[in-house]
Amino acid sequence: MGLIWIPVIVAGTALGDIGFLVFTLAGLVATLIYGFLLEGLYGYTPGKYLLGLVVIKPDGSNCTIGASILRNLLWIVDALPTFNLIAMVSILLTDDNQRVGDLVADTVVVKQQ
């Protein structure tokens, strides 16, 4: 999904400040919807699928749309320069290597069976 940002930046820059803002917001919305829907409906994004990973609940049940929304909204916080330390510490200190979004949403990323 990170590749979506290349055309967003190029198109936004070519259209000036307003264009950059519009394309950046559109890219952010697309990124969030991508994660919400794919993880909420199927448990994985194409990248997770290729790596053999799936997002599930700790009891083994499927990830829900609500849980997916929570974990993906908190991805924004994890991505901020100072908060990524919190994400790293969280991953290191939890038994299931969960980031903050997973802890709040009660999800875990595991290898597909």
C-alpha contacts under 8 A as a table, 3 or more apart, distances in Angstrom:
res1	aa1	res2	aa2	distance
1	M	4	I	5.76
1	M	31	T	6.91
1	M	47	G	7.98
2	G	5	W	5.87
2	G	6	I	8.00
3	L	6	I	5.69
3	L	7	P	7.93
4	I	7	P	6.15
4	I	8	V	6.48
4	I	27	G	6.97
5	W	8	V	4.85
5	W	9	I	5.93
5	W	27	G	6.71
6	I	9	I	5.38
6	I	10	V	6.22
7	P	10	V	4.97
7	P	11	A	5.74
8	V	11	A	5.36
8	V	12	G	5.74
8	V	20	F	7.67
8	V	23	F	5.40
8	V	24	T	6.25
8	V	27	G	6.47
9	I	12	G	5.08
9	I	13	T	5.84
9	I	20	F	6.80
9	I	23	F	7.35
9	I	24	T	7.20
10	V	13	T	5.27
10	V	14	A	6.19
11	A	14	A	5.15
11	A	15	L	6.33
11	A	19	G	7.43
11	A	20	F	7.22
11	A	23	F	7.22
12	G	15	L	5.26
12	G	16	G	6.46
12	G	17	D	7.40
12	G	18	I	7.79
12	G	19	G	4.63
12	G	20	F	3.46
12	G	21	L	6.95
12	G	22	V	7.24
12	G	23	F	5.37
12	G	24	T	7.17
13	T	16	G	5.33
13	T	17	D	7.05
13	T	19	G	6.88
13	T	20	F	5.36
14	A	19	G	7.56
14	A	20	F	7.87
15	L	18	I	7.11
15	L	19	G	4.62
15	L	20	F	6.56
16	G	19	G	5.27
16	G	20	F	6.01
17	D	20	F	5.04
17	D	21	L	6.20
18	I	21	L	5.08
18	I	22	V	6.13
19	G	22	V	5.09
19	G	23	F	6.01
20	F	23	F	5.26
20	F	24	T	5.90
21	L	24	T	5.11
21	L	25	L	6.10
22	V	25	L	5.28
22	V	26	A	6.08
23	F	26	A	4.95
23	F	27	G	5.97
24	T	27	G	5.05
24	T	28	L	6.17
25	L	28	L	5.03
25	L	29	V	6.15
26	A	29	V	5.13
26	A	30	A	6.06
27	G	30	A	5.04
27	G	31	T	6.04
28	L	31	T	5.07
28	L	32	L	6.25
29	V	32	L	5.20
29	V	33	I	6.08
30	A	33	I	5.19
30	A	34	Y	5.88
31	T	34	Y	5.12
31	T	35	G	6.41
32	L	35	G	5.24
32	L	36	F	6.01
32	L	72	N	6.54
32	L	73	L	7.39
33	I	36	F	4.94
33	I	37	L	5.85
34	Y	37	L	5.64
34	Y	38	L	5.96
34	Y	45	T	7.71
35	G	38	L	5.50
35	G	39	E	5.64
35	G	40	G	7.67
35	G	45	T	6.73
35	G	68	S	7.15
35	G	69	I	7.82
35	G	72	N	6.41
36	F	39	E	5.77
36	F	40	G	5.59
36	F	65	I	6.31
36	F	68	S	5.13
36	F	69	I	5.13
36	F	72	N	6.63
37	L	40	G	5.05
37	L	41	L	5.73
37	L	42	Y	7.97
37	L	65	I	6.75
37	L	68	S	7.68
38	L	41	L	5.33
38	L	42	Y	5.53
38	L	43	G	6.50
38	L	44	Y	5.87
38	L	45	T	5.54
39	E	42	Y	5.36
39	E	43	G	4.00
39	E	44	Y	4.53
39	E	45	T	6.05
39	E	55	V	6.66
39	E	63	C	6.90
39	E	64	T	7.88
39	E	65	I	7.45
39	E	68	S	5.99
40	G	43	G	5.77
40	G	44	Y	7.95
40	G	63	C	5.58
40	G	64	T	4.78
40	G	65	I	3.98
40	G	66	G	7.34
40	G	67	A	7.23
40	G	68	S	5.11
40	G	69	I	7.74
41	L	63	C	7.55
41	L	64	T	6.96
41	L	65	I	6.65
42	Y	45	T	7.96
42	Y	63	C	7.88
43	G	54	V	5.26
43	G	55	V	4.79
43	G	56	I	6.45
43	G	62	N	6.71
43	G	63	C	5.81
44	Y	47	G	7.72
44	Y	48	K	5.44
44	Y	49	Y	5.88
44	Y	53	L	6.98
44	Y	54	V	5.10
44	Y	55	V	6.10
45	T	48	K	5.20
45	T	49	Y	6.06
46	P	49	Y	4.94
46	P	50	L	6.14
47	G	50	L	5.18
47	G	51	L	6.32
48	K	51	L	5.06
48	K	52	G	6.03
48	K	53	L	4.81
48	K	54	V	6.40
49	Y	52	G	4.99
49	Y	53	L	5.74
49	Y	54	V	7.05
50	L	53	L	7.65
52	G	111	K	5.60
52	G	112	Q	5.39
53	L	109	V	6.45
53	L	110	V	5.46
53	L	111	K	4.49
53	L	112	Q	5.33
54	V	109	V	5.54
54	V	110	V	5.54
54	V	111	K	6.26
54	V	112	Q	5.81
55	V	62	N	7.52
55	V	63	C	6.07
55	V	107	T	6.55
55	V	108	V	5.68
55	V	109	V	4.46
55	V	110	V	6.51
56	I	59	D	7.98
56	I	60	G	5.96
56	I	61	S	5.96
56	I	62	N	4.94
56	I	63	C	4.62
56	I	107	T	5.54
56	I	108	V	5.57
56	I	109	V	6.39
56	I	110	V	7.49
57	K	60	G	5.38
57	K	61	S	5.30
57	K	62	N	6.04
57	K	63	C	5.63
57	K	106	D	6.16
57	K	107	T	4.45
57	K	108	V	6.01
58	P	61	S	7.34
58	P	106	D	6.92
58	P	107	T	5.96
58	P	108	V	6.08
63	C	67	A	6.32
63	C	68	S	6.66
63	C	107	T	6.95
64	T	67	A	5.16
64	T	68	S	6.05
65	I	68	S	4.96
65	I	69	I	6.09
66	G	69	I	5.13
66	G	70	L	6.36
67	A	70	L	5.14
67	A	71	R	6.18
67	A	105	A	4.80
67	A	106	D	7.13
67	A	107	T	7.17
68	S	71	R	5.24
68	S	72	N	5.98
68	S	105	A	7.24
69	I	72	N	5.26
69	I	73	L	5.97
70	L	73	L	5.27
70	L	74	L	6.30
70	L	101	G	6.53
70	L	104	V	7.12
70	L	105	A	5.50
71	R	74	L	5.30
71	R	75	W	6.39
71	R	100	V	7.83
71	R	101	G	4.01
71	R	102	D	5.52
71	R	104	V	7.06
71	R	105	A	5.53
71	R	107	T	7.91
72	N	75	W	4.91
72	N	76	I	7.20
72	N	101	G	6.83
73	L	76	I	5.72
73	L	77	V	7.52
73	L	101	G	7.57
74	L	77	V	5.10
74	L	78	D	6.30
74	L	100	V	7.07
74	L	101	G	4.93
75	W	78	D	4.88
75	W	79	A	6.08
75	W	101	G	6.39
76	I	79	A	5.18
76	I	80	L	6.71
77	V	80	L	5.46
77	V	83	F	6.28
77	V	84	N	7.69
78	D	83	F	5.35
78	D	84	N	4.80
78	D	86	I	7.33
78	D	87	A	5.71
78	D	100	V	7.56
79	A	83	F	6.81
79	A	84	N	5.72
80	L	83	F	5.33
80	L	84	N	6.10
81	P	84	N	5.88
81	P	85	L	8.00
82	T	85	L	6.10
82	T	86	I	7.82
83	F	86	I	5.15
83	F	87	A	6.62
84	N	87	A	4.88
84	N	88	M	6.15
85	L	88	M	5.06
85	L	89	V	6.12
86	I	89	V	5.16
86	I	90	S	5.98
86	I	100	V	7.69
87	A	90	S	5.04
87	A	91	I	6.14
87	A	99	R	5.20
87	A	100	V	5.93
88	M	91	I	5.15
88	M	92	L	6.17
88	M	99	R	7.23
89	V	92	L	5.08
89	V	93	L	6.01
90	S	93	L	5.26
90	S	94	T	6.06
90	S	97	N	7.27
90	S	98	Q	6.40
90	S	99	R	5.34
90	S	100	V	6.31
91	I	94	T	5.70
91	I	96	D	7.76
91	I	97	N	4.24
91	I	98	Q	4.86
91	I	99	R	5.02
91	I	100	V	7.97
92	L	97	N	6.05
93	L	97	N	7.11
94	T	97	N	5.06
94	T	98	Q	5.95
95	D	98	Q	7.63
96	D	108	V	6.79
97	N	108	V	7.96
98	Q	101	G	7.75
98	Q	102	D	5.47
98	Q	103	L	6.23
98	Q	107	T	7.93
98	Q	108	V	6.21
98	Q	109	V	7.60
99	R	102	D	5.35
99	R	103	L	6.43
100	V	103	L	5.09
100	V	104	V	6.23
101	G	104	V	5.26
101	G	105	A	5.97
102	D	105	A	5.09
102	D	106	D	5.53
102	D	107	T	4.73
102	D	108	V	5.92
103	L	106	D	5.06
103	L	107	T	6.54
104	V	107	T	7.95
